[in-house]
Amino acid sequence: MAVTLLEEPGKLVLMMGNEAIARGAIEAGVQFAAAYPGTPSSEVLANLSAVSKKVGMYVEWSTNEKVAFEAAYSASLAGLRSIAIMKHLGTHWILDPLAVAAITGVEGGLVIISADDPHPHSSQSSVDTRYHGRIVNIPVVEPSDPGEAKDLVIHALDLSEKAKTPVLFRYTAAVAHGKGPVKLGPIRKESRTPSFPRDHGRLVSIAPNARVNIPKLFQRLEGVRDLVGREPFVKRLGPSSGDWGLITTGVPHSYAMDVLASEGLLNSVPILKLTITYPLPEDQILGFLKSVKKVLVLEELEPFLEDQIIKLVQLHDLDVKVYGKNTGHLRRYGEYSPAIVGEVMRELFGINYVATPAFNLKKVSTSVQRRIPQMCAGCPHRGSYLAIKAALNRLGTDGLVFGDRGCYNQGANPPLDAIDTCIAMGSSIAMAAAARKAGENRPIIAVIGDSTFFHGGLPALVNAVVNKAPIVVAVFDNRWTCMTGHQPSPSSGVNAMGDNAPVLKPEDIAKALQVPYVKVVSPYNLKQAEQVMVEAIEAARKNGLPSLVVFRAECTLQVLRRLRKKGTRPKPATVDPALCTGCKECIKTGCPALGFDEELGKAFIYEDKCVGCMICAQVCPNNAIVRSG
Amino acid sequence: MAVKEVNIVLAGVGGQGVVVAADILGVAAIKTGLNVRIRNVHGLAQREGSVYSHVRIGDGVFGPKIPPLKAHAIVGFELSEAARHLHLLNPEFGILLLNGRLIYPLAHYTGHVAYPSKEEILSKILASVRAEAVHLIDADALALRAGNPRTVNVVMLGALSATGILPFSPELLVEAVRERVPKFALEENEKAFWLGYEEVSGGRTREA
C-alpha cells in the first residue's frame, strides 16, 4: 500500500497513478469496489484492500472482470457509490452486462476503471477500450497524469450519479504506473444504507422492457452533454486564436506540453484539453475549431476523438484542417512519446523540436539484446514443465501444449520452450479440447494457473467433459495470482477484506465434473510428476475424456517472503566441480540462479539467488548438485 | 527555487532497487517543493527482466518520459542496462554513473542470446561519451561495505548526489532515503549513501 494513501487533506504527496485512483475513490465516498487483477490496473484495488476496513469500504477480488462489474453494478443499483477495476482485456469481458446497465441506468455513481496498455508492456493485445463506452453509449473520461486521475475519479462518480449512467474511466499504462505530485482532498464520509430497488419494468430487461428503456439511454446521454461543457471536462489553454492549435486528451497532452515547453512555446499555442471524449462538449469544441486554421488531435491508440471531430467539422462546414491518424501523421498503435509528438509538430507546424539521438549512442543502445524473462529461481512451474516435457519425451512425442495467461507464460521462452500457445484467459482448455475434436492426434495438454482456471477455465473444462475431449488439463496451482503481484485467488484461503475464506481446489471441481483421472502432484518431485503425467495422457486416451493433474506448490516468492519475516532463508544448492562434466543439463531448466563458466567448462550456482528447490539436482546426470552447508 | 528541468534515467535488473531509488528522488523533489514525474517500467522485474525509471524534476516537466538527448544523467545499476538507455543521454552535458557490474541473463549461458563481456561493453560505452562524463564505481562492493548487499540503489543515489546535478542537498536526499527504505535497514542505507557520495566527490567531506 502507498504510505500516503490516507494522509491528511491539503497535503501534496508522491503517488502512482493507481494509488491516486484509489485515493480518489476514497475521497469520493465509494463504498463498494470490485476488481480482477491485471497489469497495469492491479494496484488500485490492492491499495483499497489494505485500508478497506479503516475507510468502511467493501472490496473484493472477483473471480473475473465480468463478475466484478456485475458486483459493482448491483451495489450501485442499491444506492452505493461503486467502482469496478480491470485492465483492458477484462473490459472486453463486461460488454454484455455493461450494455444492459447503460439501458437501465444506475443509482449510486458507477465507474468502470479500465486500464489500457497501448505498448503493450504486459498484454496479448492492445485494443482501445474507449470504444466499449461508445458501443454501449455511456460517457468516457480519461486523465493525463496521476494528479488529474485522482480528481477525475471523483468527477466521474459525480457525473454518473447526476446523469444516472455508468461512466467508463479509461487510462493508460503511463498514467497507471507513472508517479507525480497529488494534492489530497477531503474524504467524503458516505454511509448510505443500501436498498436494492424492485423495478421490474427496468431491471427485468427482457426484450419488451428493453424496447421501452432503450430511448431513455439516449436521453441520459444528452443530459451528460449538458454537464460536461466545463472544467474539468474541457479546458482551454494558451491564446484565444492562432494559425494552428492542438486538441489533446490523456497522456499525449503531457507530451505536447513537454515539446512546447522545450521550444519556449508554452503559452503561445491554443490548446483544447479534454478529459471527456464521449459524448463531446460540442459547443466548446466548435468554438475552438473556429479559432484555428489547422488542428492536430493527440490521443493514444485509435482516432476515437479525432473521428468525432472530423464529423463535427463536416456537419458544421468549418474551414479547419484536422490532422492526426486519419492524415497518416500519427499511428494507431503503441505508446506515444514527446519525440513522436514533437516530430509531427515539426513537420506540420514548423517548430524546431529535435529528439534524434546521436548515432554513436543509438548504436550502443541497440546493440544490447533483450533480457529474456525467466520464471523465478525456485518457481514450482519449472518442475511442472520439466515433468510434462519428460512425460511427452517418454511417450516418444513432442505433443501439443496449450498455454494460458500467467507467470507460466515464461515457459514459452528459451531454454524451456515448453508451450505452443498463449492467447486469452482460459483459452488453453477450450483450444486444447477443440484441437483434439478437430482431429489432432498428438497428446494434447492444456496448462493453466489456479487463478486463470477459476477466471475463465471452468466453462471450458465443462465443455471438454461433455464433448468428450481426451486431453490433459494441467493446473499449475501456486495458490495466488502471482503475475500481477500475488493477489488472493480462490485457492488462497483469504479474500480482499483480509478475511479467511474457503480454499477451493481444482481437483474437487474436476471430480464433481466426473473427470475420471484426477491426481495431485508436487512439481518439486520430477520423477513422480513425470509418471503422473504419463498416466494422465494414457488415461485420457483410454477414457475418451479429459484427465486433470494439479501441480501444487505455493509460489516461491510468497514462501520466501514469510521466511524473510522470520529472518531465515532456505539453504542454496551448490555445484561440485569435481563431479560436473559441463553437460549443461542444469541450465537447460531455465533457472536464473544457474550460470556457466566457459573457461572452466563447469556450471555454477549464484548462492544469493538460489533458494534450494533442488530441481536442477534432479536433472543432473552426474549428481554434481547438492545442498550446501 | 526555480528549476526548469532535470532528467534522470535509472536502469537495472529486477531486485536491484531501481523503482525504490526513483521513489526516493521523487520524495526529495516534493520535499523541496519541486514538480516531479516518474515513469517506471518493471513488468517482469521479478522474472529477471530489465527495469528502468525515468525521473523528471522541474517546472518545465509535464510528461513522464525522457526524450532522446534530454537526460542529464543515466544511472546504470548494471552495465548492459545502462548501455540500453544511452541514446537518451545528452552528449554535451549528460553524466553517466556506472556500477561496474554485468549481470548475464540465463539465456546467455544457454546460448540463446549473446551478451558482450564486461570489458567489451564498458569500452563500447566509454568510446561513445565524453571521458569526463563517466563515473565508474563498484556499487556492489560499497553496498557490502555498508553492511547490506541490497543497498546498491542507495549507493548509486549517493553517487548521483555528489555529481551536483540534483536540485536538492545530499542531506535532504538522505531524509527521503529514510522515508522509503525498511526501518530495520536505516543504518546500512545511510552508510551506503555516503559511501557512494564520497566515491564520486573524491573523498571530500560532504557539504553542510
Interface residues (C-beta under 8 A of the other chain):
Chain A: V3 L12 V13 L14 M16 T39 H121 S122 D145 A174 H177 G178 K179 G180 P181 V251 H253 S254 Y255 M257 D258 A261 S262 S337 P338 A339 G342 V354 A355 T356 P357 A358 N360 L361 K362 K363 V364 S365 T366 S367 V368 Q369 R370 R371 I372 P373 Q374 M375 C376 C407 Q410 N413 P414 P415 L557 K584 I587 K588 G590 C591 P592 L594 G595 F596 D608
Chain B: E5 V13 A22 D23 G26 V27 A29 I30 N35 V36 R37 I38 R39 N40 V41 H42 G43 L44 Q46 R47 E48 G49 S50 G60 V61 F62 G63 P64 K65 P67 P68 L69 K70 S80 E81 A83 R84 H85 L86 H87 L88 L89 P91 Y104 P105 L106 A107 Y109 T110 H112 V113 A114 Y115 P116 I121 K124 I125 A127 S128 V129 P149 E179
